[in-house]
């Protein structure tokens, strides 16, 4: 049994961090890098991942929110507000794709490559250069596991270096992604909310629905502009299959205990049916580094 398989075995609940996917998935890698002392717990679906924390089988859940190339992760925005959990941290994971194959295979023997549709799309240049036939799989680690099981030297998978360790594969090429900035943002969820120091850089994440009146969104967000609050993310999506019932997901910089953000949230609440804070947590150093770079 490899180390990666051992780390993904059933862990002690208080030291467990749940993720969606197979051992070797990028969410597994994020767990290992962000919380090296905890034991990753693989789950089949996002619902299962949330349930593992809610039911006490894991202390945290590592959930991907969006990717700098592929955009937002489907389903998460619909599920997370109703998971009964709180965001207590964020993590940014640089995605480095590897072209994996069985031992003995070479770049000249492989003819097909399988992976998640986003991973395949992020490695178009390499796939085209090698003339590989593309096969879409459900996830990156699953493609690696299937490849290891088949042992076919004409097949390859695009997955993480951790997946190679987990399934006894070799990396024929590393860093095969087209975009150097390929990064996934994760949020960490727990049963209890975090109370970070309001004097330190924080992020507040919330969802809201505006009233069905003219210019409601403009009015609802006006308080953030007038109070100097930086909104770093605003996503809209339908709820309940109703075109008129749009829910918004937002990230802002600041802590609700701060006067400016408190006023902005009060104004938002006045023009909204519902405002629900999903978490207040420390701002990750990666976010601050990006802002400094863009300001230069």
Secondary structure as UniProt FT lines:
FT   HELIX           3..7
FT   HELIX           13..15
FT   STRAND          16..20
FT   TURN            23..24
FT   HELIX           26..34
FT   TURN            36..37
FT   STRAND          39..43
FT   HELIX           46..54
FT   TURN            55..56
FT   STRAND          60..67
FT   TURN            68..70
FT   STRAND          71..72
FT   TURN            74..75
FT   HELIX           76..80
FT   TURN            81..82
FT   STRAND          86..94
FT   STRAND          98..101
FT   TURN            103..104
FT   TURN            107..109
FT   STRAND          112..116
FT   HELIX           117..121
FT   TURN            122..123
FT   HELIX           124..130
FT   STRAND          133..137
FT   HELIX           140..150
FT   TURN            153..154
FT   STRAND          155..159
FT   HELIX           161..167
FT   STRAND          170..174
FT   TURN            180..181
FT   STRAND          183..190
FT   TURN            198..199
FT   STRAND          202..210
FT   TURN            214..215
FT   HELIX           216..226
FT   TURN            227..228
FT   STRAND          231..239
FT   TURN            240..241
FT   STRAND          242..253
FT   TURN            256..257
FT   HELIX           259..270
FT   STRAND          272..282
FT   HELIX           285..295
//
